[in-house]
Amino acid sequence: MALVSTTATVASPSYHYDLLFPPARRWCCRARSRGGGGRRVAVVAARAPREEAAAENGGHSYEVESLIDRLSNLPPRGSIARCLETARHRLTLQDFAAVYREFSRRGDWQRSLRLFKYMQRQSWCRPDEHIHAIVIGVLGRQGPALLDKCLEVFHDLPSESRTALSYTSLIAAYARNALHEEARELLDQMKASGVAPTAATYNTVLAACARATDPPVPFDMLLGLFAEMRHDPSPSVRPDLTTYNTLLAAAAVRALSDQSEMLLRTMLEAGVLPDTASYRHIVDAFAGAGDLSRVAELFAEMAATGHTPDPSAYLGLMEAHTRVGATAEAVAVLRQMQADGCPPTAATYRVLLDLYGRQGRFDGVRELFREMRTAVPPDTATYNVLFRVFGDGGFFKEVVELFQDMLHSEVEPDIDTCENVMVACGRGGLHEDAREVLDYITTEGMVPTAKAYTGLVEALGHAAMYEEAYVAFNMMTEIGSLPTIETYNALANAFAKGGLFQEAEAIFSRMTSNAAIQKDKDSFDALIEAYCQGAQLDDAVKAYMEMRKSRFNPDERSLEGVLNAYCIAGVIDESKEQFEELQSMVTVPSIIAYCMMLSLYARNDRWTDAYDLLEEMKTNRASSTHQVIASMIKGEYDDDSNWQMVEYVLDNSNLEGCDYSLRFFNALLDVLWWFGQKGRAARILDQALKCGLFPELFRDTKLVWSADVHRMSVGGSLVAVSVWLNKLYDRLKGNEDLPQLASVVVLRGQMEKSTVTRGLPIAKVVYSFLNDTLSSSFHYPKWNKGRIICLKSQLKKLQTAIGSSNGAAISGFVPMTNSHLPSPGSKLYTRESQADNGSAHLTDETLVEEKESELLALIRGVRS
């Protein structure tokens, strides 16, 4: 067991300098960044004289440095006498002490011992007691094997020359090696020899006994040593802060609260003021005894007698309460601190801010932060806590606002600050803010880390800005910040949301071949989602099986991915089995999983199963969210007062981040469409847009009016196209200037070049719906197979038709009304009608392409 010796130890001069003068921070606030480069140069220039002075005062002399170099390069049988020939008349015992300290720092006890034996034989440099003490310390640090040599060095010193210094050094050697009984015996020998111990001697023995574990030393024995110190007439043996802290630490380990209180009162009576370590030991003792409330009483008594504890005391008590989640008690410590006249520090507030955040009490975080700003200026660490708390809580825009507030308050962010903000921007899809933060990082001279770039890639991906995300990904390697597994997954997830499975495959191929990084569970989840959105359902299931073979345990997200594949394929039995597996894994499957099953039942006209599942959601006592969504689907929350509950649930889903929100809204829109609830679906879509989701959905320029549904579910895409067509109707009716074309984007990426894509679910259903609604006004262009367009000439015809309708009272091309829920046994989607299955408007060429697609799928299955 390592014990703390009270023998003086000299650390490296540079170590002390770093503590006193930490390296200049290179980042400054945006408000001060202009011209900041010159100021930073001035700061460095001002520090240079201090560094030179420190080197002169704390460094070794030339003779000492030369001797250390010569001894370090001396072979095992080399002559020490020759090393000292040229400097023997210029070296003092203090110089030799500096040499021993350097060897001690290196742990080079062999050279220390050789030099000591040489000095023993020389009259001009015979070691004094100080040298003996240092050598004993060097040998004692090497373990029990060299304790005999420590004794030899000690006995080399004449008995009449031995003082408390040499005895204490020897006692420390035994104490450091957990030999507390031997250390105590040496103390007795010291007294018997007539050498008076000092407080350092007793502290060394106390530390050895206090830390003994096999067996532990009874606390009464420690108090016995303490009593010896108190009753010793010599002033040099008076118990000091080290003595009390050693005893308080021992009491804390043993959970002796009464003894800790006694020691606290004794040290106050003796005029010894507790420090941070003292208070922490006291708090730990009472925490171990389960009586933290008594600590508050002690602090109040101290304040009443004029011994108000310092902020670190209250901080330690507050942290003890937070470790057990006692929020009210932790806040009470803050109020007591204020009442006792001890001003809280930034660290005090940080503890409570972090506690509130972990408990999800974000209003409490905001209120406490407002209070803090009136009491003490927030520092960088405080803002970092806030960024983590609000980022984890889903308040991504608030993180960005806080970052701007931080800059305006002239609090300098560090790289951790910027990383936390970038992560929040990534999860929230705030790509513009992410770019600004990245610009700030580079402007302030910091090098963006992989974590920062990952946030940017993720934010761009959530906005379907695939090219920009890929450019940011490649920019990392150019500046030497290598992508991590999280970066690859973020880019693959961006592709996955849009069904760009070929691009996702290419990214993971690059990851495994070029970066030698293997896929993890999140990588497989991204692949499964990419295949599902790209209608490569067999590949989705294969990716899941590969994940299992790679010994990754699937979580709820993984099982939902496979469930999505089965539901898109329309296989009811497999979907039910997967849903049951989800139910066995989690207490309540997510609303996403329920909506997938409801859509599957509706598309297959299994209305009895659908209503049973809806009733299961509505009567779920474990989740009010499930109850609200089920009631909304059934049309029970259409009035404004109840719809507020729906909006609350939708807003809460957005707190989970864009990744979850996209899947949540897609699943919800899908089920509403197949249940015939178009009006409610339009309201849900409007709420999704307000939350910042699907920013690519509706875009209008002078050249094109477009709707981009490539990231939506089948039902969601039909809802979005319906809303877009009605907007189109209003613009045509209002005689607005027509663009060159109107376009619906159903696919992005490499699949835009293939005619096979026309047979994919979203493309086929949207194409059929458009032409059912507007009588073959839309078609696939030759230049892009992922878009369905309507030329300006066709738009003019539609505009003319609307103008000649003689004021017929219609609200748009698609009536967005809520149908009555179908009764059990109704056949809405399984009638064998060409129009219903989406093939009414497919040409012979398209049917041939479908057959070719099926054949390719079969070949792919055989090869696998």
Secondary structure by P-SEA (a helix, b strand, c coil): cbbbbcccccccaaaaaaaaccccccccccccccaaaaaaaaaaaaaaaaaaaaaaaccccaaaaaaaaaaaacccccccccccccccccccaaaaaaaaaaaaaacaaaaaaaaaaaaaacccccccaaaaaaaaaaaaaccccaaaaaaaaaaacccccccaaaaaaaaaaaaaacaaaaaaaaaaaaaaacccccaaaaaaaaaaaaacccccccaaaaaaaaaaaaacccccccccaaaaaaaaaaaaaacaaaaaaaaaaaaaaacccccaaaaaaaaaaaaaaccaaaaaaaaaaaaaacccccaaaaaaaaaaaaaacaaaaaaaaaaaaaaacccccaaaaaaaaaaaaaacaaaaaaaaaaaaaacccccaaaaaaaaaaaaaacaaaaaaaaaaaaaaacccccaaaaaaaaaaaaaacaaaaaaaaaaaaaaacccccaaaaaaaaaaaaaacaaaaaaaaaaaaaaacccccaaaaaaaaaaaaaacaaaaaaaaaaaaaccccccccaaaaaaaaaaaaaacaaaaaaaaaaaaaaacccccaaaaaaaaaaaaaacccaaaaaaaaaaaaccccccaaaaaaaaaaaaaacaaaaaaaaaaaaaaccccaaaaaaaaaaacccccaaaaaaaaaaaaaaaaacaaaaaaaaaaaaaaaaaacaaaaaaaaaaaaaaaccccccccccccbbbbbcccccaaaaaaaaaaaaaaaaaaaaaccccccbbbbbcccccccccccccccaaaaaaaaaaaaacccccccccccccbbbbcaaaaaaaaaaaaacccccccccccccccccccccccccccccccccccccccaaaaaaaaaaaaaaaaaaaac
